[in-house]
Amino acid sequence: MTQSVSIPGAAKSGRSRSTSPQSLGGDGVIYALFFLGLALTAVVIIYPAFYAIELSFQKAESFISEPEWVGFDNYARVLADTEFWEALWRGIIFAGFAIVFQVILGIAFAMLLDAAIPMKRVMRGIAILPYLLPTLVVALTIRWMLNDPIGVITVGLQNLGFGIVDWYGSPTLAMVLVISASVWLWTPFVTVAFLAGLQSVPDSLYEAAKVDGANAWQRFWHITLPQLRPVLTVVILLRAIWMFNKFDIIWLLTGGGPLRSTEHLPVMAYRKAFQAYDVGMGATISTISFLILSVAVIIYFRLFPLDTKD
Amino acid sequence: MRNELEVSLSSRLALYTAMLVTFVYCFFPVYWMLVTSVREPKVLYNTVSLIPGPFSLENYRLLLAATDYPTWFANSVFVATVTVLITLVFSVLIAYSVTRLRMRGKTAIIGTMLLAYMFPPLLVAIPLYTIFAQLGLANTHLALIISHCTITLPLGVWLLWGFFKQQPIDVEEAAMVDGCSRLAAFFRVVLPLSLPGITTVAIFSFLLSWTDYTFALVMIDSDSQKTLPVGLETMVGQYELRDGELMAGTSLIALPLLALFIFLNRYFIHGLAAGAIKR
């Protein structure tokens, strides 16, 4: 059937051409499947997003009452609200610190797991483990470990002479708590991606560097990091998006408190929509938050263009 | 690091120390959860001994006998199973047709799926809940399953798209030349070849649905409909001194995942390395 015309020196692209299904076009079944897929995507993914935008222009007393069209009122209210700007800033602090530590720790773990260590498989499993745990499991376990007076960390810190640490009472400590928990939970994503990337760095580069007298740190800085730059670009982008949108860990550990000191945009949107029943306001905050994220992603792509393959 | 012969004693020591620290850092919370769950309730508030014991299954007994935990467990299994099935059927359909079809706009589907990765959970949860509330479907498992599909479907399409794209179309064509219909070729040739990809999608859809807290918090109100994470959360603060039972509860949520992880390790690594799971 399809035989791609192979151009000398273009063997690779020739192969991928031959998988393109020109000859299979016009097949009824496949078109039916395609449109089914299209319809489902539209209903489940696109429609809710557009509906969120529609809700942001409305005001309703509850989820089922008749909404009233209010134009840009919600947007004006949100943007004039200092709570919103504070929440945005706290979200940036939260995501920023969490990402920096996740990346540094993830790279360190990956380097360790790549080294000649005993029980490699077990260690790799243990290092990935936190990522699989439900946020709720982690949050409840952390709360139990910080229990006053009998949590294992509480007692440990006391024995080290720190006294009772009031994690939920101080704005700074509460922020440290949610950031640390996020780092513990989601670092393995960086570890696994970086570890996979390490396997593709040719050994010859390291050997050449060694001949030139480069030490381990120099080899890491001048070979490993530059070689893994594309991996890191994607990993940082994904982690940034997900940390900025993260809701559950903060909600479960501090509920946004104390005195809203850990309340970022997702928590604020939840509080407005599901506790104050101001649906329009919740939708508006989510929409603005998504717009800010989109702009940030576009800027990121400009600064760190990805190598696009297909 | 690369040249093991060169590694001196001191750097070997540093390596082992780093290993130990990493091990304790990553594993201790899980260890502590398990140790607490099997400790006798009476001594729970008197000791922080790092060594397990005195051993007792009382926490588990109380959890299963005195709370709605069994119901929540059944709800979680049901929601996760249906989510996985729906995700598999539709992500296979979409990914397969997108890779085998030449027409404008097909990359828009993939693009939309990627965009969905960027949606804040509440950007999806608020409109979905509004829709379900108006349809009278709020507080149902159907609502929860559909909201889980908004995350698992993009994941499935994205992963399988990569899979189907790599697959040589020649085998499929050969089968069709030999008289197979497209559907037969699909079921006899494409599906078996894609089994690893499909398994990965099944595992991660299960994981996402099983671990979800946010959507369950928004969609489900009544105790009898709750899934494990939200159900367990409502136990907190309802009664005093139930940390032992809570840790038994979290252990039972985590153990199925640990079992999956141990037996299906390579799929996890594959899916994670593909950047697939949004968490």
Interface residues (C-beta under 8 A of the other chain):
Chain A: M1 T2 S18 T19 S20 P21 Q22 S23 L24 G25 D27 V29 I30 Y31 L33 F34 L36 G37 L38 L40 T41 V44 I45 I46 P48 A49 Y51 A52 L55 F63 I64 F109 M111 L112 D114 A115 A116 I117 M123 G125 I126 A127 I128 L129 P130 Y131 L132 L133 P134 T135 L136 V137 V138 L140 T141 I142 W144 M145 N147 I150 G151 V152 V155 G156 W184 L185 W186 P188 F189 V192 A193 A196 D203 Y206 E207 K210 A216 V234 V235 L238 I241 W242 F244 N245 F247 D248 W251 L252 L265 P266 A269 Y270 A273 F274 V279 G282 A283 I285 S286 T287 S289 F290 L293 S294 V297 D310
Chain B: M1 R2 N3 E4 V7 L15 Y16 A18 M19 T22 F23 Y25 C26 F27 P29 V30 W32 M33 T36 L44 Y45 N46 V48 L50 F90 L93 I94 Y96 S97 V98 T99 R100 L101 R102 M103 K106 I109 T112 M113 A116 Y117 M118 F119 P120 P121 L122 L123 V124 I126 P127 L128 Y129 T130 I131 A133 Q134 A138 I146 C149 T150 L153 P154 K165 Q167 P168 I169 D170 E173 V177 R182 L183 L207 W210 T211 D212 Y213 T214 L217 V218 L228 P229 V230 L232 E233 V236 D243 L246 M247 G249 T250 I253 A254 L257 L258 F261 I262 N265 F268 I269 L272 A273 G275 K278 R279
